[in-house]
Amino acid sequence: MSSGEPGVYDIIFAGGGAAACITAGRLAKADPNLKILIVEAGPHTRAVHDHVQPGRYFSSLTLPKETFTFHVGKPSDSLLGRPSIVPTGRAVGGGSSVNFMVYNRAPASDYNDWENVYGNKGWGSSSLIPLLKKAETYQEKLTNDTHGTSGPIKVSFARENFNIAENFLEVAKAIDQERPFAEDMNDFSTVNGYGRVGRDTQATGIEYVDDSVSRGKGEISSVKTARASRLVVLSAGSFGTPSILERSGIGATSILEKNGVTQVVDLPGVGEHYLDHNVIFLPFVASEDTDTMDHIFRGPRDSLSLQAEEKKWLANGQGLLAHNGIDAAAKLRPNAKELASLSPNFDSRWETYFLNVTDRMVLTMAPVAGYVGLDPSVPLEKHFSIAYFLSYPISTGRVHITSGTNPYAPLDFESGFLDNHADLVVLRWGYKRAREFARRLRHYRGDLVTAHPQFKPGSAATTKLHSSPVELSAPDIIYSAEDDEAIDEYTRKTVQTSWHSLGTCAMKPRDQGGVVDERLNVYGVQGLKIADCSIAPANVGSNTYNTAIAIGEKAAVIIAEELGIKGVSAAQHALVPTWGTVAGGRTAPKAAPSMVVTEKGIHQTGRSIVGESEIAVILDLAAWPFGPADLSVLRWGYKRARELARRLKYYRGELVSAHPQFEPGSAAAISPVASLAKLSASEIVYSAEDDKAIDEYTRKSVATTWHSPRDQGGVVDEPLNVYGVQGLKVADGSIAPSNVGTNTYSTVIAIGERATVIIAEDLGIKGVGPA
C-alpha cells in the first residue's frame, strides 16, 4: 500500500485501469483538494522492463506473473473442445500497462452508434473526438484536425521501419488497386486501405483484501474498508467490474442465488454480452535478410543479442526493444467477388451492419516481424507472421462469478468465439488473403507447415516449408470445399483473443440488458459509476486502448459536472503532468498530492459496494464531533439495551456477529441461544476489557440518524434571510441552531409553518397565521 490504512475519500476508484487513471488524474489536476483513492490488485509496472519495453510483450505473456490474470473459459464446441484463455492486466494502468503498444482509433460510426442506436447522448464521435484530441500529442505531420497537439500521450510512427512491413505495403499497392494507401489510419474515417500504424510511446466505499497476503493462499485474509463520501467508480475491466457488482448483490437473480449472494439490484445485463476481437497469427519462414524480432520474442533472456538491445534501450530508449514488430496494417472490406465467397453465411451481417456504413472494416490485417506462438518445436530462426482479426465479431460471451465471497475463485467464463458461423467464414477469407500477401513478399521462404491448415495430399492449397516468392501477377490459390473445411478446422483450433475485452456492463437501456446509463450510473444504485471498457454497448473496430482513453476522459467530464469541479472539459490544455504520469502506470514518478494509489488490493466480499437499494453514506467517526463523552454515552446505551432485551419474554438469545467481540471467559460473553432473565436478575458486570470491546463495536457500527447540526457561524437571521443576500431565505432543517431531542420530522413541520407566517408578513399576504 502507498499510504497506510485508508480512511475516508471523496472518490474511490475500485480498479486502477487506464480509464480510472485518466479520470482520477484529470479530477485531481482540476481540484487538488480532492481526496482520491485508487485501489488496484497489482503493482506499478513503470520500472518493469517486460511492461515498458514493447518488444517483450509476447515473451512476457508466457511467464507466470502477478501483473497478469489469465481467465480460462469453458471448453467450447465452436473451438473443438478447446477453452479460450484471455490474459488481462493486473497492474496500475490495467491493460494499458501490459498491452502491445499499438495505438489506433475506431471509426466514427462506432461511437455514433453508441449515441444514436443505444441512446447515449454525448457519446457520439463529435463529442469524443475533442476528448481524444485533448489526450494526445500527435508527433507526425497533421493532415486533418482530428489529432491533438498538446496532450499527455505522445503518438508517432516507429523511428525505424522493418523491411517486412515496407515490402507488405509494396505488395499491397501492386496487387490490390481497389484499396488505397493511407498516411493516417487513425483519422476516424479511413477504411478499406493500407497504411502505417502509430505506436503508443507510452458509493460509499469498498472492501478489499491485502492481495500480497491473500493471493498466494487463494483465500481471503486481512479485510480492509475504504469509504467514499461522494462517489465510487468501478474501473476493474470487463472481467473485474462485473465480478465486483455480482459479489455486491447487483446482477441476475439466477447468478446471485447460485453463489449465495443476497440480491440488492436485479440487473440481468451484468456479465453478459462479452465482446472481443478474434485473431490468428499465421507464420511463414523468412529470408536471412529479413528484419525480425524472433530473438526478442523467443530467444534466451540472457543472450548476447538481447543484452545488446538492452543497452540501446537504457541509453536512449531505442533499438528493437522499443519496437513491437508491427509497422503496417490493412483495414479490409470484401469486394464483390470476395463477398460472393462469404455468401450465404455473411449476407445478413453485411447488409445490416456494413453495407451502408462505409467507414467500417470487416477484417484487420498486419504483418508481424517474427513468429508469434508457443510451440517450442519451432526452430529459433527468422520468421514473419500475418495477423488477421475480425473487427466486429457477431459472437458474444459471458463472465460471471463462481463464489460470492472468494475473489480468487475462477470465473464462469464463456468467450463465445466462433459461435456464429458468419465469424468463421470471414476468418477463412482472412487466411486466404494473408497467404496471398505472404507468398508475394520478397522475404518469403516458405510456410511454417505445422502452424497452417492440414490440407489433404494433392490439394492445390498444400503448404510448403521451403519455397520461393511467386510473381506479383501470379494467380491466387484455388481452394476446394475440402480445403475450406481444413481452414475452418484450423481456425477453430487456433483462433485466440486479441486482448480486447469489452461490453460486460453495457451502457444501454436497462430493458435491453444495459448496466449503466449515459452518465455512467449503475441502474438502481446511487453514487456508483463505471468507467472502463466494460461499458461499451457494441464493439469497436480498433485496438481498445484508445477507447479506454475516450471513456476515461468522458468520465472525468461527467463527474466534474456532477460534483461541481471546474476546469475539466473537452478543451485542449498544455501537457498535464499528473495525467501523463498516472495513465497506464508507465512513467509515473509521482501522482497528484491529493491522489492515493493503493497497490495489491483486490475487491472483496459480498455487498462490498452497496447496502440495500442504494449506496449508504458511511462517515469516518474521526471526522465527526464524536469525542470520548459521546462514546461513553453510547457504551452506556449498549449496556442498557442489552439488559432490557434479555428480560423481554420474547428473548431467545443474541445475534453474535452483530455484538461486540468479548474475550473468551468474559462475564459479558454473547449467548447465541439463551432464555430470558428474571426481572430481578443481576446486571452483567463489564470489565475494562469489555468496555474496550464495546467501544470498538460502537466505532464500527454507529450510523448517522440524519440529524444535521448547523455550523457555529450563522447563515440566516430570525426572519430566515441569508446574511448579505436580498430576496433569499432558507426554510428547512438546516437552519436549526442546535440539536433537538427527537426525530426531526415534527421540527421540519414547525419550520415550514413558521416560514409561511414570516413570508406572508413580508409580502403582505393576509390569512396566514397561527390560528
HELIX and SHEET records of a PDB file:
HELIX    1   1 ALA A   18  ALA A   30  1                                  13    
HELIX    2   2 HIS A   49  VAL A   52  1                                   4    
HELIX    3   3 PRO A   54  ARG A   56  5                                   3    
HELIX    4   4 TYR A   57  LEU A   61  1                                   5    
HELIX    5   5 ASP A   77  LEU A   79  5                                   3    
HELIX    6   6 GLY A   94  SER A   97  5                                   4    
HELIX    7   7 ALA A  108  ASN A  116  1                                   9    
HELIX    8   8 SER A  125  ALA A  135  1                                  11    
HELIX    9   9 ASN A  163  ILE A  175  1                                  13    
HELIX   10  10 ASP A  211  LYS A  217  1                                   7    
HELIX   11  11 GLY A  237  ARG A  247  1                                  11    
HELIX   12  12 THR A  253  LYS A  258  1                                   6    
HELIX   13  13 ASP A  294  PHE A  297  1                                   4    
HELIX   14  14 LEU A  304  ASN A  316  1                                  13    
HELIX   15  15 LEU A  320  ALA A  322  5                                   3    
HELIX   16  16 ALA A  336  LEU A  342  1                                   7    
HELIX   17  17 ASP A  347  ARG A  349  1                                   3    
HELIX   18  18 TRP A  350  PHE A  354  3                                   5    
HELIX   19  19 HIS A  421  ALA A  438  1                                  18    
HELIX   20  20 VAL A  449  ALA A  451  5                                   3    
HELIX   21  21 ALA A  481  THR A  494  1                                  14    
HELIX   22  22 ARG A  510  GLN A  512  5                                   3    
HELIX   23  23 CYS A  533  ILE A  535  5                                   3    
HELIX   24  24 TYR A  545  LEU A  563  1                                  19    
HELIX   25  25 PRO A  577  VAL A  582  1                                   6    
HELIX   26  26 ALA A  583  GLY A  585  5                                   3    
HELIX   27  27 LEU A  621  ALA A  623  5                                   3    
HELIX   28  28 PRO A  628  ALA A  645  1                                  18    
HELIX   29  29 VAL A  656  ALA A  658  5                                   3    
HELIX   30  30 ALA A  688  SER A  701  1                                  14    
HELIX   31  31 GLY A  733  ILE A  735  5                                   3    
HELIX   32  32 TYR A  745  LEU A  763  1                                  19    
SHEET    1   A 5 LEU A 528  ILE A 530  0                                        
SHEET    2   A 5 VAL A 223  LEU A 234  1                                        
SHEET    3   A 5 VAL A   8  ALA A  14  1                                        
SHEET    4   A 5 ILE A  36  VAL A  39  1                                        
SHEET    5   A 5 MET A 595  THR A 598  1                                        
SHEET    1   B 2 PHE A  68  VAL A  72  0                                        
SHEET    2   B 2 ILE A  85  GLY A  89 -1                                        
SHEET    1   C 3 GLU A 136  TYR A 138  0                                        
SHEET    2   C 3 ILE A 153  SER A 156  1                                        
SHEET    3   C 3 ARG A 199  ASP A 200 -1                                        
SHEET    1   D 7 PHE A 181  ALA A 182  0                                        
SHEET    2   D 7 GLY A 193  ARG A 196  1                                        
SHEET    3   D 7 ALA A 328  LEU A 332 -1                                        
SHEET    4   D 7 LEU A 363  VAL A 368 -1                                        
SHEET    5   D 7 HIS A 383  LEU A 390 -1                                        
SHEET    6   D 7 ASN A 278  ALA A 286 -1                                        
SHEET    7   D 7 TYR A 444  ASP A 447 -1                                        
SHEET    1   E 7 PHE A 181  ALA A 182  0                                        
SHEET    2   E 7 GLY A 193  ARG A 196  1                                        
SHEET    3   E 7 ALA A 328  LEU A 332 -1                                        
SHEET    4   E 7 LEU A 363  VAL A 368 -1                                        
SHEET    5   E 7 HIS A 383  LEU A 390 -1                                        
SHEET    6   E 7 ASN A 278  ALA A 286 -1                                        
SHEET    7   E 7 GLN A 496  THR A 497 -1                                        
SHEET    1   F 4 LEU A 528  ILE A 530  0                                        
SHEET    2   F 4 VAL A 223  LEU A 234  1                                        
SHEET    3   F 4 GLY A 205  ASP A 210 -1                                        
SHEET    4   F 4 GLY A 601  HIS A 603 -1                                        
SHEET    1   G 2 ILE A 250  GLY A 251  0                                        
SHEET    2   G 2 VAL A 265  ASP A 266  1                                        
SHEET    1   H 3 GLU A 272  TYR A 274  0                                        
SHEET    2   H 3 GLY A 397  HIS A 400 -1                                        
SHEET    3   H 3 ASP A 412  GLU A 414 -1                                        
END                                                                             
